[in-house]
């Protein structure tokens, strides 16, 4: 479903964001990166633990909360949660998108879809995965990336299950893990979990590692803005958000 063009005429846009209920990070990271003519409107899906069982239960509320966001006349709906959009592997993110679009009648995307699009746009083929997850969820994330054609050359998680505790971590936890797990032969670094504070360290990591660094909050902002037709550079949060001004952006992610 293509994003409507009305926003360009009215001069402002609305992004609808579906958020895990215990997530305290993704909204502030969106607010700081969004341009002044784009507003954020959220609905919450119950989740307190990052386990496959809790993640599966979380998406039971997907249709109801998507309809609520649609009533705010948002231009696009983003499921701003990583694990709930890759839980069942290859193609599951597209299933989730179809459910949101049917319920909301609006264009939709997910964090995992955005991650795939961003990595393809950047030309990455070999990636390093750093996450806040425990080994079980980290393995599911790795499998999702590899099923979609990316070689994960190394992966490491923080071993977190309590989602509220993840939101209390400082951005240095992401910086330190990324530096510790990086591999010289990787094309890009992926930092996964939208409740993990990552965006403040992306620029510094890109300078130190010499490669693109994408976080799941950052790719969510990028894909939502791309879908509503925003075409200006957003500085301060890495190479990806600066790329919104690229002339070949649409063709690269089609």
C-alpha positions in Angstrom: 0.0 0.0 0.0 1.5 3.3 -1.1 1.7 6.3 1.2 -0.8 9.0 0.3 0.3 12.3 -1.1 -1.9 14.6 0.9 0.9 15.4 3.4 2.9 17.2 0.7 -0.1 19.5 0.0 -1.0 20.2 3.6 2.7 20.7 4.6 2.7 18.4 7.6 2.6 14.6 8.2 1.6 12.3 11.0 3.5 9.0 11.8 1.6 6.4 13.7 3.9 4.3 15.9 2.9 1.0 17.6 5.1 0.6 20.7 5.6 -2.2 23.2 4.0 -1.0 26.4 7.2 -1.1 28.4 9.3 0.7 25.8 10.5 4.0 27.1 13.2 4.8 24.4 11.8 4.6 20.9 9.4 7.6 21.3 12.1 10.0 22.6 14.5 8.9 19.8 11.8 9.5 17.2 10.9 12.9 18.7 14.5 14.1 18.5 15.1 13.0 14.9 11.8 14.0 13.3 11.6 17.3 11.4 9.2 20.0 12.7 6.5 19.3 10.2 6.2 15.6 11.1 4.4 14.6 14.3 4.3 11.3 16.1 1.2 9.5 17.5 1.5 6.3 19.4 -0.5 3.3 20.5 0.8 0.6 22.9 0.9 -3.2 22.7 1.4 -5.0 26.0 4.9 -6.4 26.5 7.1 -6.5 29.6 9.6 -9.3 28.8 11.6 -10.0 25.6 10.7 -13.7 25.3 9.3 -15.5 22.2 6.1 -16.3 24.2 5.5 -12.7 25.3 6.4 -11.3 21.9 3.9 -13.7 20.2 1.1 -12.6 22.6 1.9 -8.9 22.1 0.8 -8.9 18.4 -2.7 -10.2 19.4 -3.6 -6.6 19.9 -2.2 -5.5 16.6 -5.5 -4.9 14.7 -7.2 -3.0 17.5 -4.4 -0.6 18.1 -3.8 -0.1 14.4 -7.5 1.0 14.0 -7.0 3.5 16.9 -4.0 5.0 15.1 -5.9 5.2 11.9 -8.6 7.3 13.6 -5.9 10.0 14.1 -5.5 10.1 10.3 -1.9 9.1 10.3 -0.1 8.9 7.0 1.8 5.7 7.8 1.8 3.1 10.6 5.1 1.8 11.9 5.4 -1.2 14.2 8.3 0.2 16.2 9.4 -3.1 17.7 12.1 -5.4 16.3 11.5 -8.8 17.7 7.7 -8.8 17.1 8.3 -8.3 13.4 10.9 -11.0 12.9 9.7 -13.6 15.4 8.6 -16.3 12.8 11.4 -15.8 10.3 11.4 -15.1 6.6 8.3 -13.2 5.4 6.8 -12.7 8.9 7.3 -8.9 8.7 5.3 -8.8 5.5 2.5 -10.8 7.2 2.5 -8.2 10.0 2.3 -5.3 7.6 -0.7 -6.9 5.8 -2.5 -7.2 9.1 -1.8 -3.6 10.0 -2.8 -2.3 6.6 -6.1 -4.3 6.6 -7.1 -3.0 10.0 -5.9 0.6 9.6 -6.5 1.2 5.9 -3.1 3.0 6.0 0.3 2.2 4.5 2.4 0.3 7.1 5.9 -0.9 7.7 7.8 -2.6 10.6 11.2 -2.1 12.2 12.4 -5.4 10.7 11.2 -4.4 7.2 13.0 -1.1 7.7 16.2 -2.8 8.7 16.2 -5.0 5.6 15.5 -2.0 3.4 18.2 0.1 5.0 20.9 -2.6 4.7 20.1 -3.1 1.0 20.1 0.6 0.4 23.6 0.8 2.0 24.8 -2.1 0.0 25.7 -4.2 3.0 26.0 -8.0 2.6 28.1 -9.0 5.7 26.9 -7.6 9.0 27.6 -7.7 12.7 24.7 -8.0 15.0 24.7 -6.4 18.4 21.5 -6.5 20.5 20.0 -6.2 24.0 18.6 -9.7 23.7 19.3 -13.0 25.3 20.8 -15.9 23.3 17.4 -17.3 22.3 16.0 -14.1 20.8 19.4 -13.1 19.4 19.5 -16.4 17.5 16.0 -15.6 16.0 17.2 -12.2 14.9 20.3 -13.7 13.3 18.2 -16.3 11.5 15.9 -13.6 10.2 18.8 -11.6 8.7 20.4 -14.7 7.2 17.1 -15.9 5.7 16.9 -12.5 4.0 20.2 -12.9 2.3 22.7 -11.2 4.8 25.7 -13.0 6.2 26.0 -12.4 10.0 29.7 -12.7 10.6 29.3 -12.2 14.4 26.5 -11.7 16.9 26.4 -10.8 20.6 23.6 -9.7 22.9 23.5 -8.2 26.4 21.3 -11.1 27.7 18.4 -8.9 28.7 14.9 -10.2 29.1 13.3 -7.4 31.3 12.3 -4.8 28.7 11.9 -2.0 31.2 15.5 -2.7 32.4 16.7 -2.4 28.8 15.2 1.1 28.6 17.2 2.1 31.7 20.5 1.3 30.0 22.6 4.2 28.9 23.8 4.6 25.3 27.4 3.6 26.3 26.2 0.0 26.7 25.5 0.0 22.9 28.8 1.7 22.1 30.8 -0.7 24.2 29.1 -3.8 22.8 29.4 -2.6 19.2 33.2 -2.0 19.6 33.6 -5.4 21.2 31.8 -7.4 18.6 32.8 -5.6 15.4 34.6 -7.6 12.7 36.9 -5.9 10.1 35.3 -7.8 7.2 31.7 -6.7 8.0 30.0 -4.1 5.7 27.8 -2.7 8.5 27.0 -2.9 12.2 23.4 -3.6 13.3 22.2 -2.6 16.8 18.9 -4.3 17.5 16.1 -3.5 20.0 14.1 -0.3 19.9 14.1 0.1 23.7 17.9 0.2 23.7 19.4 3.7 23.6 21.5 3.6 20.5 21.0 6.8 18.4 23.3 9.0 20.4 26.4 6.8 19.6 25.8 6.0 15.9 27.9 8.9 14.6 30.8 8.1 17.0 30.7 4.4 16.1 30.7 5.1 12.4 33.8 7.2 12.8 35.6 4.6 14.9 34.5 1.5 13.0 34.7 3.0 9.5 31.4 1.5 8.3 27.7 2.3 8.4 26.0 1.7 11.8 22.3 1.1 11.8 20.1 0.8 14.8 16.5 -0.4 14.8 15.2 3.0 16.1 17.1 4.8 13.4 15.9 2.6 10.6 12.3 3.0 11.8 12.6 6.8 11.6 14.2 6.5 8.2 11.7 4.2 6.7 8.7 6.1 8.0 10.0 9.4 6.6 10.9 7.7 3.3 7.4 6.4 3.0 5.8 9.8 3.5 8.1 11.3 0.9 10.4 13.3 3.2 13.5 14.1 1.2 15.9 16.1 3.3 19.0 15.2 5.2 18.7 14.6 8.9 22.2 15.1 10.5 23.5 13.8 13.8 22.3 10.2 13.7 24.5 8.4 11.1 24.9 8.0 7.4 21.4 6.5 6.9 19.4 9.5 8.0 21.6 11.8 6.0 20.8 9.6 2.9 17.1 10.8 2.9 18.2 13.5 0.5 19.6 10.9 -2.0 18.2 11.2 -5.5 18.2 7.4 -5.9 16.5 6.6 -2.5 13.3 5.3 -3.9 14.8 3.1 -6.6 17.3 1.7 -4.1 14.7 0.3 -1.8 12.0 -0.6 -4.3 
